[in-house]
Amino acid sequence: MANAPARRFFCDLAVMGGGLAGLVTALRAAQLGLIVRVFERLPEDRYVCNSRLTGGIFHVALNRIDDPAQTLAERIDAATDGTAHPGLARAISDDAMRLIRWLQDAGIRFICSGAEPYQAYTLAPPALPQFGRQWEGRGGDVMLRTLEAELNRKSGAVKRGYAVHELTERDGCCVGLRGTDQTGEAFFIDARAVVIADGGFQANPAALAEHVSPRPDLLCQRNARASTGDGMRLAREIGAAVTGLHQFYGHVMSRDALTNENLWPYPWADELARSGILVGPDARRFTDEGRGGVDMANAIARQQDPGACVAIFDDAIWQGPGCARALSANPYLVRGGATLHSAHSIAELAARAGLPADALTAEVADHNESLERESSGQRSPPRSTDRYKPWPIRQAPFHALPVVAGITYTMGGIRIDEHARALDETGRPIPGLYATGACTGGLEGGPRTGYVGGLVKCGVTGLRAAEHVAAQAMAEEIP
């Protein structure tokens, strides 16, 4: 086999990655009459990617996906402090509900999974929060299998165990790709266009060390652990620009989640940290807890020792916000094996948690005093109150939870426009090259680490890419 000639195939559209972004792109292109092949690096029939593990809620910046487009655009702008690419933000707001209808037409079912308005469109069957990874037969798994079955009916196909090693180009255009299958045999694909849809780079320690955290080994990988940023690297090799690589979507997790499989992807500790205070090894606050779990997770990751952070709260928080979710911090963190220090004084709590007692006592006192004086915004760092209410820390027993950042997917990646075309450093599209989903940048992030929504980003960019490729193919065929 080593001397066998490489196989060479043609398709209109070659898609790198078989998650939600890749399958939406492929199926929509097949519906429009294109010959489509998806190349998935993992060989298993039900390969585990983030789309299969998803909680399944389609929302836009934690708002209802069926809100008016102008409202959604304003909320994206607010969540990202105006840093989102305007055309891309408008594409999401314009097409979010169109994506839902398209998915329903493809056989995907939705339910309302909770009382929060943004939970109105959740994949069915719902992914029930449980200890460990419980994904088989749940919403994300069913969604991927349904989309692939529809793709097969349109004469498309997912090629499993096909690793892409290089994008091919000619005269400044991307015209295909090459790689090897799981047997090591080489293959070449000639294509009208290539779509990169292989996810972020959250499972690449070297890239995380360069862009996200000085200690990637101390980040909890609350993801499928399959996305290493290969597509982004290949796109950069042929001139694509990247943006926003330093931020990620994630949550505050128990430190024990680094070694205890029961403690990821749930339960998380966002409610505890944002209601109380989050301190480093010196017992001093280092971030604005009022910005929420995603921003706090990023702040933890940036610390010189991301494994030395501790959430401090009292029993009122433990019994209140700590019980707020289906798989809530109280009692499931402890039931799952997480370390929780408790004491009847702050000084005693500091000793148990390995923190300097005087510093922690002063930090808690400053927190309580700022609430009494309504001066949280004047603290250093300030504590915002517009999104999440800070609670006093007065009711014994007091608690300390050692925490780490849990990373789900990286927010930045290949720079794209509203048609999901990959852009070069000058902002011009690279002909024939597109990118969809979590491998892209330009939508999420900003000063507050604004979270827009991974599922809707995957789906809308997939639709947009497929439709643009199809329109280009039609234009080329018209005399």
C-alpha positions as MATLAB code, in Angstrom:
seq = 'MANAPARRFFCDLAVMGGGLAGLVTALRAAQLGLIVRVFERLPEDRYVCNSRLTGGIFHVALNRIDDPAQTLAERIDAATDGTAHPGLARAISDDAMRLIRWLQDAGIRFICSGAEPYQAYTLAPPALPQFGRQWEGRGGDVMLRTLEAELNRKSGAVKRGYAVHELTERDGCCVGLRGTDQTGEAFFIDARAVVIADGGFQANPAALAEHVSPRPDLLCQRNARASTGDGMRLAREIGAAVTGLHQFYGHVMSRDALTNENLWPYPWADELARSGILVGPDARRFTDEGRGGVDMANAIARQQDPGACVAIFDDAIWQGPGCARALSANPYLVRGGATLHSAHSIAELAARAGLPADALTAEVADHNESLERESSGQRSPPRSTDRYKPWPIRQAPFHALPVVAGITYTMGGIRIDEHARALDETGRPIPGLYATGACTGGLEGGPRTGYVGGLVKCGVTGLRAAEHVAAQAMAEEIP';
ca = [
       0.000    0.000    0.000;
       2.907    2.355    0.647;
       3.634    2.569   -3.101;
      -0.006    2.752   -4.193;
      -0.965    5.957   -6.009;
      -2.906    8.461   -3.930;
      -6.647    8.450   -4.523;
      -8.046   11.600   -6.125;
     -11.674   12.654   -6.046;
     -13.793   15.652   -7.056;
     -16.666   17.261   -5.213;
     -18.276   20.672   -5.315;
     -17.790   21.188   -1.586;
     -15.311   19.535    0.787;
     -16.091   20.018    4.482;
     -13.471   19.471    7.179;
     -15.224   18.370   10.379;
     -18.425   16.476   11.118;
     -19.967   18.403   14.012;
     -23.043   20.620   13.825;
     -21.318   23.317   11.722;
     -19.976   20.796    9.223;
     -23.194   18.828    8.858;
     -25.406   21.913    8.503;
     -23.045   23.228    5.829;
     -22.983   19.888    4.018;
     -26.705   19.194    4.143;
     -27.695   22.690    3.028;
     -25.223   22.493    0.122;
     -26.563   19.081   -0.876;
     -30.110   20.448   -0.804;
     -28.940   23.082   -3.261;
     -27.660   20.440   -5.638;
     -23.949   20.344   -4.814;
     -21.830   17.203   -4.549;
     -20.653   17.229   -0.930;
     -18.229   15.191    1.164;
     -17.499   15.646    4.861;
     -14.074   14.572    6.132;
     -14.109   13.686    9.824;
     -10.797   12.842   11.504;
     -12.323   10.570   14.166;
     -13.065    7.040   12.937;
     -15.911    5.983   15.241;
     -19.475    5.667   13.988;
     -20.675    8.038   16.722;
     -17.509   10.105   17.043;
     -17.551   12.269   20.175;
     -17.393   15.970   19.355;
     -18.707   18.990   21.246;
     -21.924   18.929   19.214;
     -22.697   15.475   20.567;
     -22.072   16.578   24.168;
     -24.044   19.818   23.921;
     -26.662   20.911   26.416;
     -28.700   21.756   23.321;
     -30.028   25.263   24.004;
     -30.262   27.493   20.919;
     -30.143   31.111   22.067;
     -28.563   34.424   21.127;
     -26.559   36.021   23.946;
     -28.822   34.247   26.472;
     -31.940   35.697   24.855;
     -34.826   34.048   23.048;
     -33.829   33.095   19.537;
     -37.252   34.158   18.186;
     -36.938   37.761   19.392;
     -37.009   40.373   16.583;
     -33.809   40.505   14.538;
     -33.095   44.096   15.536;
     -33.417   43.175   19.206;
     -31.005   40.266   18.801;
     -28.506   42.469   16.960;
     -28.627   45.003   19.798;
     -28.089   42.264   22.387;
     -25.097   40.865   20.509;
     -23.673   44.373   20.375;
     -24.282   44.832   24.111;
     -22.853   41.432   25.083;
     -19.655   42.018   23.114;
     -19.368   45.746   23.851;
     -19.612   46.493   20.146;
     -16.654   44.327   19.154;
     -18.573   41.779   17.046;
     -18.144   41.976   13.272;
     -21.274   43.968   12.243;
     -22.105   41.826    9.220;
     -21.598   38.593   11.136;
     -23.685   39.816   14.076;
     -26.441   40.782   11.656;
     -26.266   37.390    9.960;
     -26.820   35.691   13.313;
     -29.708   37.953   14.289;
     -31.365   37.738   10.864;
     -31.014   33.971   10.424;
     -31.286   32.591   13.958;
     -34.941   31.671   13.646;
     -34.524   30.596   10.037;
     -31.962   28.095   11.327;
     -34.495   26.664   13.789;
     -37.118   26.232   11.060;
     -34.565   24.651    8.752;
     -33.483   22.205   11.451;
     -37.117   21.329   12.159;
     -37.668   20.650    8.459;
     -34.656   18.305    8.613;
     -36.293   16.342   11.430;
     -34.734   17.978   14.504;
     -37.114   18.339   17.450;
     -37.095   21.054   20.107;
     -38.682   21.506   23.512;
     -38.773   24.293   26.098;
     -36.379   23.002   28.767;
     -36.850   25.492   31.579;
     -38.365   28.660   32.937;
     -35.755   30.995   31.463;
     -36.892   32.589   28.172;
     -33.654   31.658   26.367;
     -34.414   27.949   26.975;
     -37.416   28.015   24.636;
     -35.636   26.059   21.873;
     -33.738   23.126   23.365;
     -32.844   19.953   21.501;
     -34.994   16.916   22.234;
     -34.545   14.555   23.940;
     -32.990   17.026   26.406;
     -29.451   16.474   27.653;
     -30.257   15.999   31.322;
     -27.523   17.356   33.613;
     -25.864   14.319   35.195;
     -22.517   13.324   36.606;
     -20.015   12.659   33.819;
     -20.587   12.611   30.068;
     -24.087   11.272   29.365;
     -24.748   11.958   25.695;
     -25.970    8.795   23.982;
     -29.514    9.157   22.729;
     -29.748   12.750   23.922;
     -30.336   15.896   21.861;
     -26.895   16.464   20.362;
     -26.387   12.818   19.455;
     -29.824   12.563   17.865;
     -29.276   15.834   16.001;
     -26.013   14.704   14.389;
     -27.398   11.307   13.419;
     -30.510   12.919   11.944;
     -28.528   15.450    9.906;
     -26.183   12.763    8.605;
     -29.111   10.559    7.578;
     -30.597   13.490    5.661;
     -27.218   14.155    4.045;
     -27.006   10.537    2.926;
     -30.467   10.822    1.372;
     -29.171   13.768   -0.646;
     -26.239   11.650   -1.883;
     -23.736   13.339    0.413;
     -21.484   11.393    2.758;
     -19.384   11.633    5.906;
     -15.970   10.010    5.474;
     -14.800    8.864    8.907;
     -11.154    8.489    9.830;
     -10.047   11.023    7.188;
      -7.456   13.456    8.540;
      -6.801   16.590    6.483;
      -3.138   17.648    6.374;
      -3.076   20.426    3.788;
      -5.288   22.811    1.865;
      -4.386   23.056   -1.806;
      -4.399   26.341   -3.662;
      -3.960   27.595   -7.194;
      -3.662   31.215   -8.316;
      -4.646   32.458   -4.877;
      -7.727   30.236   -4.660;
      -8.368   27.284   -2.363;
      -9.129   24.387   -4.694;
      -9.140   21.325   -2.458;
      -7.360   19.426    0.260;
      -5.214   16.401    0.888;
      -4.793   14.004    3.779;
      -4.696   10.391    4.871;
      -7.370    7.939    5.939;
      -7.199    5.753    9.038;
      -5.140    3.145    7.169;
      -2.520    5.745    6.282;
      -3.505    5.834    2.623;
      -3.243    9.274    1.006;
      -6.163   11.014   -0.663;
      -6.557   14.209   -2.674;
      -9.799   16.146   -3.086;
     -10.356   18.673   -5.848;
     -13.256   20.967   -4.968;
     -14.985   24.181   -5.945;
     -14.721   25.232   -2.312;
     -13.508   24.017    1.078;
     -15.253   24.676    4.383;
     -13.291   24.337    7.626;
     -15.610   23.264   10.428;
     -13.413   21.297   12.828;
     -14.057   23.315   15.990;
     -11.791   25.429   18.166;
      -8.342   24.728   19.583;
      -9.316   24.002   23.187;
      -7.625   20.570   23.144;
      -4.279   21.945   21.912;
      -2.063   22.675   24.962;
       0.564   24.573   22.957;
      -2.031   26.906   21.401;
      -3.720   27.420   24.766;
      -0.361   28.306   26.326;
       0.272   30.831   23.562;
      -3.120   32.527   23.649;
      -5.250   31.609   26.672;
      -3.422   30.512   29.829;
       0.141   30.126   31.142;
      -0.868   26.735   32.560;
      -3.193   24.886   30.158;
      -2.696   21.740   32.232;
      -4.701   23.471   34.974;
      -7.740   24.089   32.766;
     -10.584   21.588   33.045;
     -11.345   20.319   29.558;
     -15.148   20.257   29.795;
     -15.431   19.329   26.127;
     -15.004   16.377   23.785;
     -11.208   16.848   23.877;
     -11.067   16.389   20.114;
     -10.614   19.904   18.655;
      -6.970   20.911   18.262;
      -7.223   23.802   15.820;
      -5.926   21.896   12.790;
      -8.234   23.723   10.395;
      -7.236   27.124   11.720;
      -3.561   26.237   11.293;
      -4.110   25.056    7.707;
      -6.095   28.182    6.860;
      -3.326   30.402    8.204;
      -0.809   28.572    6.048;
      -2.598   29.827    2.918;
      -3.043   33.376    4.165;
      -6.189   33.437    6.322;
      -6.288   35.906    9.196;
      -7.317   35.022   12.741;
      -8.919   37.049   15.493;
      -9.874   36.888   19.177;
      -7.775   33.858   20.108;
      -7.392   34.764   23.799;
     -10.971   34.101   24.990;
     -13.141   31.040   25.433;
     -16.585   29.923   26.499;
     -16.529   27.987   29.765;
     -17.520   27.894   33.429;
     -16.076   27.958   36.920;
     -15.470   24.350   37.986;
     -14.331   22.533   41.105;
     -10.550   22.061   41.106;
     -11.218   18.351   41.574;
     -12.738   18.256   38.075;
      -9.157   18.055   36.803;
      -8.989   14.462   38.058;
     -12.580   13.473   38.861;
     -14.694   12.505   35.817;
     -17.905   12.966   37.845;
     -17.332   16.712   38.114;
     -17.413   17.744   34.457;
     -19.126   19.003   32.376;
     -21.507   19.491   35.344;
     -21.983   20.748   38.026;
     -20.389   24.149   37.721;
     -19.786   26.757   40.421;
     -20.687   29.991   38.598;
     -23.542   30.895   40.944;
     -21.360   30.496   44.044;
     -18.477   32.581   42.694;
     -20.593   35.382   41.247;
     -22.703   35.693   44.422;
     -19.691   35.693   46.765;
     -16.078   36.537   45.925;
     -13.346   34.895   43.870;
      -9.812   35.148   45.279;
      -6.306   34.079   44.368;
      -3.680   32.459   46.621;
      -3.101   35.829   48.325;
      -6.820   35.898   49.313;
      -7.357   39.009   47.181;
     -10.025   39.426   44.519;
      -8.668   39.630   40.983;
     -11.733   40.066   38.742;
     -15.276   41.424   38.548;
     -17.470   38.510   39.637;
     -20.566   40.352   38.424;
     -19.663   39.696   34.794;
     -20.651   36.052   35.204;
     -19.201   32.594   34.846;
     -17.735   32.863   31.347;
     -15.765   35.997   32.176;
     -14.661   34.573   35.547;
     -13.437   31.371   33.887;
     -11.306   33.455   31.519;
      -9.956   35.509   34.416;
      -9.000   32.347   36.314;
      -7.247   30.929   33.247;
      -5.120   34.080   32.922;
      -3.717   33.803   36.450;
      -0.102   32.740   36.849;
      -1.385   29.812   38.904;
      -4.880   29.006   37.571;
      -5.109   26.120   40.048;
      -4.825   28.320   43.155;
      -8.135   30.224   42.943;
     -10.902   29.872   45.529;
     -14.580   30.868   45.631;
     -15.583   32.256   49.052;
     -19.243   32.367   50.133;
     -21.483   31.856   53.130;
     -24.283   29.453   53.932;
     -26.997   31.800   52.643;
     -25.348   31.674   49.207;
     -24.848   27.905   49.476;
     -28.533   27.408   50.312;
     -29.741   30.080   47.836;
     -27.919   30.609   44.518;
     -26.063   27.354   45.143;
     -29.319   25.453   44.648;
     -30.468   27.354   41.556;
     -29.810   24.821   38.777;
     -31.064   21.343   37.873;
     -27.673   19.817   38.743;
     -26.849   22.537   41.226;
     -23.606   23.153   43.077;
     -25.468   22.312   46.287;
     -25.531   19.366   46.880;
     -24.039   17.822   43.747;
     -20.504   19.204   43.966;
     -19.991   17.453   47.292;
     -21.856   14.348   46.173;
     -19.612   14.177   43.130;
     -16.468   14.317   45.254;
     -15.515   18.000   45.208;
     -13.492   19.488   48.057;
     -15.473   22.057   50.070;
     -13.901   23.705   53.120;
     -16.319   24.948   55.787;
     -15.787   26.789   59.065;
     -17.586   29.019   61.567;
     -15.188   31.953   61.174;
     -13.392   33.511   58.226;
     -10.016   33.061   59.934;
     -10.652   29.370   60.457;
     -11.886   29.040   56.867;
      -8.684   30.651   55.607;
      -6.577   28.149   57.546;
      -8.499   25.217   56.090;
      -8.284   26.582   52.556;
      -4.581   27.461   52.809;
      -5.157   31.224   52.492;
      -3.671   34.071   54.566;
      -6.199   34.736   57.323;
      -5.690   38.493   57.700;
      -6.004   39.114   53.975;
      -9.139   37.000   53.591;
     -10.761   38.585   56.644;
     -10.083   42.040   55.191;
     -11.369   41.066   51.745;
     -14.629   39.682   53.121;
     -15.083   42.754   55.342;
     -14.498   45.054   52.354;
     -17.031   43.053   50.322;
     -19.701   43.329   53.004;
     -19.042   47.015   53.630;
     -19.245   47.846   49.910;
     -22.671   46.212   49.760;
     -23.897   48.211   52.740;
     -22.657   51.443   51.176;
     -23.760   50.422   47.674;
     -20.238   51.160   46.496;
     -19.324   47.849   44.864;
     -18.427   49.637   41.641;
     -15.704   51.592   43.467;
     -13.827   48.523   44.643;
     -10.578   47.364   43.069;
     -11.315   45.510   40.931;
     -14.885   46.890   40.710;
     -17.846   44.609   41.321;
     -20.650   45.252   38.798;
     -24.217   44.616   39.910;
     -26.286   45.098   36.746;
     -26.343   41.392   35.759;
     -25.827   39.403   38.947;
     -26.617   40.368   42.508;
     -23.740   40.231   45.003;
     -24.620   38.651   48.349;
     -23.081   39.522   51.721;
     -20.854   36.926   53.355;
     -22.136   36.923   56.936;
     -23.996   33.693   57.687;
     -21.947   30.858   59.157;
     -20.836   28.312   58.274;
     -18.579   29.963   55.718;
     -17.364   28.011   52.704;
     -14.327   27.911   50.406;
     -14.402   25.970   47.147;
     -11.087   25.498   45.288;
     -11.871   26.204   41.629;
     -10.399   26.104   38.135;
     -11.550   27.327   34.745;
     -13.524   24.866   32.668;
     -13.033   25.403   28.921;
     -15.739   24.286   26.460;
     -14.654   25.955   23.228;
     -12.407   28.793   22.134;
     -14.260   31.897   20.948;
     -11.711   33.104   18.410;
     -10.385   31.673   15.205;
     -10.424   32.231   11.451;
     -11.645   35.704   10.545;
     -14.811   35.436    8.442;
     -17.461   37.724    6.966;
     -21.247   37.401    6.957;
     -21.062   34.722    4.239;
     -18.557   32.692    6.276;
     -15.814   33.447    3.749;
     -12.314   33.253    5.238;
     -10.608   36.648    5.098;
      -6.954   37.497    4.672;
      -5.021   40.096    6.690;
      -6.337   42.902    4.468;
      -9.948   41.843    4.990;
     -10.390   40.375    1.499;
     -12.041   36.943    1.048;
      -9.790   34.060    0.059;
     -11.584   32.555   -2.962;
     -12.835   29.042   -2.317;
     -12.159   29.015    1.444;
     -14.899   29.219    4.082;
     -15.043   28.554    7.819;
     -18.034   27.811   10.050;
     -18.734   27.274   13.716;
     -16.269   27.264   16.600;
     -13.145   27.511   14.406;
     -14.168   31.079   13.520;
     -13.645   34.416   15.246;
     -15.202   37.853   15.106;
     -18.537   37.207   16.789;
     -17.976   36.484   20.489;
     -15.650   38.069   23.039;
     -14.888   41.686   23.787;
     -14.114   43.355   27.131;
     -16.731   41.282   28.950;
     -16.035   38.022   27.124;
     -19.459   38.267   25.525;
     -21.071   34.880   24.912;
     -23.386   34.790   21.899;
     -24.038   31.060   21.546;
     -22.055   28.249   19.977;
     -24.951   26.308   18.491;
     -26.509   29.240   16.670;
     -23.079   30.349   15.434;
     -22.431   26.861   14.053;
     -25.796   26.625   12.349;
     -26.100   30.089   10.838;
     -22.541   30.206    9.514;
     -23.122   26.736    8.045;
     -26.233   27.844    6.190;
     -24.553   31.003    4.979;
     -21.448   29.214    3.712;
     -23.421   26.572    1.824;
     -25.681   29.121    0.192;
     -22.796   31.324   -0.900;
     -20.897   28.373   -2.383;
     -24.032   27.270   -4.246;
     -24.637   30.789   -5.576;
     -21.046   30.991   -6.796;
     -21.326   27.600   -8.500;
     -24.528   28.669  -10.252;
     -22.960   31.920  -11.408;
     -19.997   30.045  -12.886;
     -22.320   27.762  -14.855;
     -24.390   30.572  -16.373;
     -22.962   31.454  -19.825;
];
